[in-house]
Amino acid sequence: MSGDPDLMREAYLDLIKRTVTNYIQLGDELPLGRFHSAGFYDPKASEWTIPPIARPRTLQNVHQLELIEQQFDRITAEGITGDLIEAGVWRGGAIIFMRALLKAHGVTDRQVIAADSFAGIPLSAKFKHDTVNSWTDRWEASLPEVRAAIARFGLLDEQVELLEGYFADTLPGLAGRTLALIRLDSDSLESTETSLQYLYPLLNRGGAVMIDDWHLIGCRIAVDNYRKKNKLAGEVQVTAGNAWWIKQEERGFPGPPAGE
Ligand SMILES: C[S@@+](CC[C@H](N)C(=O)[O-])C[C@H]1O[C@@H](n2cnc3c(N)ncnc32)[C@H](O)[C@@H]1O
């Protein structure tokens, strides 16, 4: 095949961004940069205003997907080793995009890990007053549904790991693994706290952590507490509403949660 590989890579990733957000069907006259599928969600009624078939594969907009891409490019350029994980995947759009990044760059030595209950956000007994507890929509998407979606993009293979179950049960099993990029998108204080506790120590120095739910007070509390407790040095930046920072400490820091 002839053609400029950079242009072909860019074109492939651009098409993935347009499809996982469902800009293709829903964008109308809006430019991609101003489109956000969440505009079709009524938060008061806790429901989509569009039929199931039209719903996006990710709630992220193109700028948030670009943040993943920018950090992936940086990690690759700097030779930061490790896998990519999203904790809280819903319908799998960000996982599809991460796997597409590996494919577009011919990367075969990294895994994409999709951690989710595939049964929605659990109610938090520890933080009963977290506003997320009052949501009627728990954002569930089943494992077969997510698996089929990834397969439909031609991206379901041995480089994708689907980790089914609640974080407190599944994430400890990743001990010993090395991560280069962590994306947290589980909404609740407790879920964010648990995922940071188990995943952050696995992140390599120079790896990136991204927090989708920076607009949710519980999530912000979980992140602030964790950063303060462990005196993390990486400066928090905010891009398209997502908070992120680059790990300055060695892999293995902080140590495992107390009692483990
Ligand atoms: C808002 S959705 C994620 C959106 C998705 N990342 C995207 O790009 O559109 C939140 C997800 O977090 C998952 N989740 C929340 N807390 C969890 C927990 N403690 N264990 C496992 N999954 C959890 C839910 O099942 C749901 O799929």
Ligand as a Chemical Component Dictionary entry (heavy atoms), coordinates in Angstrom:
data_LIG
# 
_chem_comp.id                   LIG 
_chem_comp.type                 NON-POLYMER 
_chem_comp.pdbx_formal_charge   0 
_chem_comp.three_letter_code    LIG 
# 
loop_
_chem_comp_atom.comp_id 
_chem_comp_atom.atom_id 
_chem_comp_atom.alt_atom_id 
_chem_comp_atom.type_symbol 
_chem_comp_atom.charge 
_chem_comp_atom.model_Cartn_x 
_chem_comp_atom.model_Cartn_y 
_chem_comp_atom.model_Cartn_z 
_chem_comp_atom.pdbx_ordinal 
LIG C1  C1  C 0  -19.765 7.268  33.197 1  
LIG S1  S1  S 1  -19.456 5.628  32.918 2  
LIG C2  C2  C 0  -17.907 5.599  32.033 3  
LIG C3  C3  C 0  -17.919 6.338  30.739 4  
LIG C4  C4  C 0  -16.875 5.901  29.723 5  
LIG N1  N1  N 0  -15.537 5.918  30.233 6  
LIG C5  C5  C 0  -16.926 6.724  28.456 7  
LIG O1  O1  O 0  -15.868 6.990  27.880 8  
LIG O2  O2  O -1 -18.029 7.067  28.045 9  
LIG C6  C6  C 0  -18.988 4.985  34.504 10 
LIG C7  C7  C 0  -18.604 3.532  34.487 11 
LIG O3  O3  O 0  -17.940 3.208  35.696 12 
LIG C8  C8  C 0  -18.280 1.896  36.084 13 
LIG N2  N2  N 0  -18.003 1.779  37.545 14 
LIG C9  C9  C 0  -18.190 2.742  38.490 15 
LIG N3  N3  N 0  -17.770 2.315  39.695 16 
LIG C10 C10 C 0  -17.310 1.047  39.524 17 
LIG C11 C11 C 0  -16.739 0.075  40.402 18 
LIG N4  N4  N 0  -16.559 0.320  41.721 19 
LIG N5  N5  N 0  -16.348 -1.103 39.897 20 
LIG C12 C12 C 0  -16.515 -1.379 38.567 21 
LIG N6  N6  N 0  -17.064 -0.485 37.685 22 
LIG C13 C13 C 0  -17.459 0.709  38.150 23 
LIG C14 C14 C 0  -19.734 1.760  35.669 24 
LIG O4  O4  O 0  -20.118 0.416  35.503 25 
LIG C15 C15 C 0  -19.765 2.568  34.352 26 
LIG O5  O5  O 0  -19.536 1.713  33.236 27 
# 
loop_
_chem_comp_bond.comp_id 
_chem_comp_bond.atom_id_1 
_chem_comp_bond.atom_id_2 
_chem_comp_bond.value_order 
_chem_comp_bond.pdbx_ordinal 
LIG C1  S1  SING 1  
LIG S1  C2  SING 2  
LIG S1  C6  SING 3  
LIG C2  C3  SING 4  
LIG C3  C4  SING 5  
LIG C4  N1  SING 6  
LIG C4  C5  SING 7  
LIG C5  O1  DOUB 8  
LIG C5  O2  SING 9  
LIG C6  C7  SING 10 
LIG C7  O3  SING 11 
LIG C7  C15 SING 12 
LIG O3  C8  SING 13 
LIG C8  N2  SING 14 
LIG C8  C14 SING 15 
LIG N2  C9  SING 16 
LIG N2  C13 SING 17 
LIG C9  N3  DOUB 18 
LIG N3  C10 SING 19 
LIG C10 C11 SING 20 
LIG C10 C13 DOUB 21 
LIG C11 N4  SING 22 
LIG C11 N5  DOUB 23 
LIG N5  C12 SING 24 
LIG C12 N6  DOUB 25 
LIG N6  C13 SING 26 
LIG C14 O4  SING 27 
LIG C14 C15 SING 28 
LIG C15 O5  SING 29 
# 
